[in-house]
Amino acid sequence: MKSSLAVVLFAPAVLAQTETAPPPVLTENGFDCFLSTPELRDAVDAYLDDPSQGTATVQKYGWPIGNWCVRNIADFSYLFDVNRNPKAATFNEDLTGWVTTSARDMSFMFAGAASFNGDVSKFQTGRVLKMPGMFEDAISFNRDVSQWDVFNVRDFERIFREAIAFTGDISSWDMRCVETNSTLF
């Protein structure tokens, strides 16, 4: 009897291990989807160098950048961070077309992107765990993020530090799971 009980107790764990993630989306609207963070960062860097329609990056992933298929990406950290790419300081495009349902890490995503005030209101943030410094030093950013689902976020440290234009209302954010938020601003 003990051995059958052990099988029952451990069966859910075995089932959980055998579950598979959905296959990645390879193309969308006739353009390639990103499959890795390094691939996305390289494309962002190329786009920041030349955002015109005739480039190889645009031919592969689409134009403008807000139409890119990023749905497979979990790590958006440092994507438009000026310490990673100084050209991000002048980036200011609409990203409402980005499907971020796989996102887990948005740390320092727009850090130092001084001109950025693009619409990110439709970012799907329900699975994100980390957002420290996401808009740190993004001095022009003042968009609505009030509807973001941030329940699972553990780290908000400095998310809006020196984002001096930001006056958004985040009072509806459910931050019960937060572990680090001593200074949001």
C-alpha positions as CSV (number, residue, x, y, z in Angstrom):
1,M,0.0,0.0,0.0
2,K,2.8,2.4,0.7
3,S,4.3,2.1,-2.7
4,S,1.0,2.9,-4.5
5,L,0.6,5.9,-2.2
6,A,4.1,7.1,-3.2
7,V,3.2,6.9,-6.8
8,V,0.0,8.9,-6.3
9,L,1.9,11.6,-4.3
10,F,4.6,12.0,-6.9
11,A,2.4,11.6,-10.0
12,P,1.6,15.4,-10.3
13,A,5.3,16.2,-10.2
14,V,6.0,13.8,-13.0
15,L,3.2,15.2,-15.1
16,A,4.4,18.8,-14.5
17,Q,7.9,17.8,-15.8
18,T,6.5,16.2,-19.0
19,E,4.4,19.3,-20.0
20,T,5.9,21.0,-23.0
21,A,5.9,24.6,-23.9
22,P,4.0,25.6,-27.0
23,P,6.3,25.6,-30.0
24,P,7.8,29.0,-30.9
25,V,6.1,31.2,-33.5
26,L,8.5,31.3,-36.4
27,T,6.8,33.9,-38.7
28,E,4.0,36.4,-38.4
29,N,2.6,38.7,-41.1
30,G,5.2,37.5,-43.5
31,F,8.2,38.4,-41.3
32,D,10.5,36.3,-39.1
33,C,9.8,36.2,-35.3
34,F,12.6,36.5,-32.9
35,L,13.7,33.3,-31.2
36,S,16.3,34.6,-28.8
37,T,17.3,37.7,-26.9
38,P,20.7,38.0,-28.6
39,E,18.9,37.9,-32.0
40,L,16.5,40.7,-30.8
41,R,19.3,42.8,-29.4
42,D,21.3,42.6,-32.6
43,A,18.3,43.6,-34.6
44,V,17.5,46.5,-32.3
45,D,21.1,47.7,-32.6
46,A,20.9,47.5,-36.4
47,Y,17.6,49.4,-36.3
48,L,19.0,52.1,-34.1
49,D,21.8,52.4,-36.7
50,D,19.4,52.7,-39.6
51,P,15.6,52.5,-39.1
52,S,14.8,53.0,-42.8
53,Q,12.7,50.6,-44.7
54,G,15.4,49.2,-47.1
55,T,17.7,47.6,-44.5
56,A,18.3,43.9,-44.2
57,T,16.9,44.0,-40.6
58,V,13.7,45.6,-41.8
59,Q,13.4,43.1,-44.7
60,K,13.7,40.2,-42.2
61,Y,11.6,41.5,-39.3
62,G,9.3,44.2,-40.7
63,W,8.9,47.9,-40.3
64,P,8.5,49.9,-38.1
65,I,10.0,48.3,-35.0
66,G,6.6,48.3,-33.3
67,N,5.4,45.6,-35.7
68,W,8.2,43.1,-34.8
69,C,7.2,39.7,-33.6
70,V,8.7,39.4,-30.1
71,R,6.2,37.0,-28.7
72,N,8.8,34.3,-28.1
73,I,11.1,36.5,-26.0
74,A,11.4,36.1,-22.3
75,D,14.3,38.5,-21.6
76,F,13.9,42.1,-22.7
77,S,16.5,43.4,-20.2
78,Y,18.8,46.2,-21.3
79,L,17.2,46.2,-24.8
80,F,17.1,50.0,-25.2
81,D,19.6,50.8,-22.4
82,V,22.0,53.5,-23.4
83,N,24.8,51.8,-21.5
84,R,24.4,48.9,-23.9
85,N,23.8,51.0,-27.0
86,P,24.2,54.8,-26.7
87,K,22.0,55.3,-29.8
88,A,19.0,54.3,-27.7
89,A,19.1,57.8,-26.2
90,T,17.2,59.1,-29.2
91,F,14.8,56.1,-29.6
92,N,11.2,57.1,-29.5
93,E,8.8,54.8,-31.4
94,D,5.5,53.2,-30.6
95,L,5.7,49.6,-29.4
96,T,2.0,48.8,-28.9
97,G,2.3,46.0,-31.5
98,W,4.7,44.0,-29.4
99,V,3.2,40.9,-27.9
100,T,5.1,40.4,-24.7
101,T,3.2,37.5,-23.2
102,S,6.5,35.4,-22.8
103,A,8.3,38.3,-21.0
104,R,9.9,37.5,-17.7
105,D,12.6,40.1,-17.4
106,M,12.2,43.8,-18.4
107,S,15.1,45.1,-16.2
108,F,16.6,48.4,-17.5
109,M,14.8,47.9,-20.8
110,F,14.6,51.7,-21.5
111,A,17.3,52.9,-19.0
112,G,18.7,56.2,-20.2
113,A,16.6,56.3,-23.3
114,A,16.1,60.0,-22.8
115,S,13.8,60.6,-25.7
116,F,11.6,57.6,-25.2
117,N,7.9,58.3,-24.7
118,G,6.5,55.5,-26.9
119,D,3.3,53.8,-26.1
120,V,3.8,50.6,-24.0
121,S,0.4,50.5,-22.5
122,K,-0.5,47.2,-24.2
123,F,2.6,45.3,-23.0
124,Q,1.5,42.0,-21.5
125,T,3.3,42.0,-18.2
126,G,1.5,39.3,-16.2
127,R,4.4,36.9,-16.3
128,V,7.2,39.4,-15.7
129,L,9.3,38.9,-12.6
130,K,11.8,41.7,-12.8
131,M,11.4,45.4,-13.7
132,P,14.2,47.2,-11.9
133,G,15.3,50.4,-13.6
134,M,13.0,49.8,-16.5
135,F,12.5,53.5,-17.2
136,E,15.4,54.8,-15.1
137,D,16.7,58.0,-16.6
138,A,14.1,57.9,-19.4
139,I,13.5,61.5,-18.7
140,S,10.8,62.0,-21.4
141,F,8.7,58.9,-20.5
142,N,5.1,59.7,-19.4
143,R,2.8,57.1,-20.8
144,D,-0.1,55.2,-19.2
145,V,1.1,51.9,-17.6
146,S,-1.8,51.8,-15.1
147,Q,-3.4,48.7,-16.7
148,W,-0.3,46.6,-16.5
149,D,-0.6,43.3,-14.6
150,V,2.4,43.5,-12.3
151,F,1.2,41.0,-9.7
152,N,4.1,38.6,-10.3
153,V,6.9,41.2,-10.4
154,R,9.3,40.7,-7.5
155,D,11.7,43.6,-8.2
156,F,10.7,47.2,-9.0
157,E,13.8,48.8,-7.6
158,R,14.3,52.2,-9.3
159,I,11.8,51.5,-12.1
160,F,11.0,55.2,-12.5
161,R,14.2,56.7,-11.0
162,E,14.9,60.0,-12.7
163,A,12.1,59.5,-15.1
164,I,11.2,63.1,-14.3
165,A,8.4,63.5,-16.8
166,F,6.5,60.5,-15.4
167,T,3.2,61.4,-13.7
168,G,1.3,58.2,-14.3
169,D,-1.1,56.7,-11.8
170,I,0.2,53.3,-10.7
171,S,-2.0,53.2,-7.5
172,S,-4.0,50.2,-9.0
173,W,-0.9,48.1,-9.4
174,D,-1.1,44.9,-7.2
175,M,2.4,44.7,-5.7
176,R,1.8,42.0,-3.1
177,C,4.5,39.8,-4.4
178,V,7.2,42.4,-4.5
179,E,10.5,41.7,-2.7
180,T,12.5,44.8,-3.8
181,N,10.9,48.2,-4.2
182,S,12.4,50.5,-1.7
183,T,12.8,53.2,-4.2
184,L,10.4,53.2,-7.2
185,F,11.3,56.8,-8.1
